[in-house]
Amino acid sequence: MLVKKPHVVLAVVLSIFLVPAFAMADDAKEDKLAKALEKYEKTGKVERCISVNRIDRSDVIDDYNILFEMKGKKAYLNKLPRRCSRLGFERAFSYKLHSSRLCNVDIITVFDSTGGIQGPSCGLGKFIEYKKKPSKPNGE
């Protein structure tokens, strides 16, 4: 007699559909990061802190990455040590300063636009330095 185990069948069916979905989500995340960094090149420098008065704008890439574009030709990618839930969806955060520098020991707080309240708080990582790629002359 054949005994059917619906939980086993369900697990197999789910794995067939979920594994590609997770892979596509990772690819989409990498694509967003690559697109954000396409006009920059990595310098190899890593900083613990950046000067707040030099920040021109910040661009939330996803729940793990924030690009701080600086005045001048530099940018810093902050790779958060852990996922910051809703950061990629809300794309807005705040921070409290203890000095004129934003550091890897500082905490950001996601701004929840649906209720106008504070969302989760998350620690920053180190700041990976990038510089703008030279402009290509016209015709190339």
C-alpha positions in Angstrom: 0.0 0.0 0.0 1.3 3.4 -1.0 1.2 6.0 1.9 1.2 9.6 0.7 3.0 12.2 2.7 1.5 15.5 1.7 4.1 17.5 3.8 6.9 15.9 1.8 5.3 16.7 -1.5 4.6 20.2 -0.3 8.2 20.7 0.7 9.5 19.5 -2.6 7.0 21.7 -4.6 7.9 24.7 -2.5 11.6 24.1 -2.9 11.2 24.0 -6.6 9.6 27.4 -6.7 11.3 29.2 -3.7 14.9 28.4 -4.5 14.8 30.2 -7.9 12.8 33.1 -6.3 15.5 33.6 -3.7 18.2 33.4 -6.4 16.3 36.0 -8.5 16.0 38.3 -5.4 19.8 38.1 -4.8 20.4 38.9 -8.5 18.1 41.9 -8.3 19.9 43.1 -5.2 23.3 42.8 -6.8 21.9 44.5 -10.0 20.7 47.5 -7.9 24.1 47.7 -6.1 26.0 47.5 -9.4 23.8 50.2 -11.0 24.3 52.5 -8.0 28.1 52.0 -8.2 28.5 52.1 -12.0 29.8 55.7 -12.1 32.4 54.9 -9.3 35.5 52.8 -8.9 36.7 51.3 -5.6 39.8 52.9 -4.2 40.6 50.2 -1.7 40.3 52.5 1.3 38.0 51.6 4.2 37.1 54.2 6.8 35.5 53.9 10.2 33.9 57.4 10.0 32.9 60.0 7.4 32.5 63.7 7.9 28.8 64.6 8.0 29.3 68.1 6.5 30.9 66.5 3.4 27.8 64.3 2.7 25.9 65.6 -0.3 23.2 62.9 -0.3 22.5 59.3 0.7 21.0 56.6 -1.5 19.5 53.6 0.2 20.2 50.6 -2.1 18.5 47.8 -0.1 18.3 46.5 3.4 22.1 46.0 3.5 23.7 48.9 1.6 23.6 52.7 1.8 25.7 54.8 -0.7 26.8 58.2 0.8 27.7 60.5 -2.1 30.1 63.2 -0.9 30.8 66.7 -2.0 33.5 66.4 -4.6 34.4 63.1 -6.3 34.0 60.6 -3.5 31.3 58.2 -2.3 31.2 55.7 0.5 29.4 52.5 0.5 28.2 51.4 3.9 27.6 47.7 4.0 25.5 47.1 7.1 26.7 44.1 9.2 23.1 42.8 9.4 19.9 43.2 7.4 18.1 46.4 8.4 14.4 45.4 7.9 12.3 47.8 5.8 15.3 50.1 5.0 15.2 49.1 1.3 11.4 49.6 1.2 11.2 52.9 3.1 14.5 54.3 1.6 14.6 56.8 4.5 16.5 56.9 7.8 17.7 59.2 10.5 20.7 59.2 12.9 21.8 61.0 16.0 25.3 62.4 16.0 27.7 62.5 18.9 30.3 64.4 16.9 30.6 65.9 13.4 31.3 62.4 12.0 29.1 59.4 11.2 30.9 56.3 12.3 30.5 52.5 12.1 29.5 52.4 15.7 26.5 54.8 15.1 22.9 53.6 14.8 20.5 54.6 12.0 16.7 54.4 12.5 14.4 53.6 9.6 11.6 56.1 9.0 8.3 54.3 8.6 6.3 56.4 6.1 3.1 54.4 6.6 2.6 55.6 10.1 5.1 58.4 10.3 6.8 56.6 13.2 10.3 55.3 13.8 11.0 51.9 12.3 13.8 49.5 13.3 17.2 50.8 14.4 20.4 49.3 12.9 24.1 49.5 13.3 26.3 50.9 10.5 29.2 49.0 9.0 32.6 50.4 7.8 32.6 52.9 4.9 34.1 51.6 1.7 35.6 54.5 -0.4 34.8 55.0 -4.1 35.8 57.7 -6.4 34.0 59.0 -9.5 35.2 57.5 -12.8 36.7 60.0 -15.1 34.3 61.4 -17.7 34.7 60.0 -21.2 35.3 62.5 -23.9 32.4 63.0 -26.4 32.5 60.5 -29.3 33.6 57.5 -27.2 
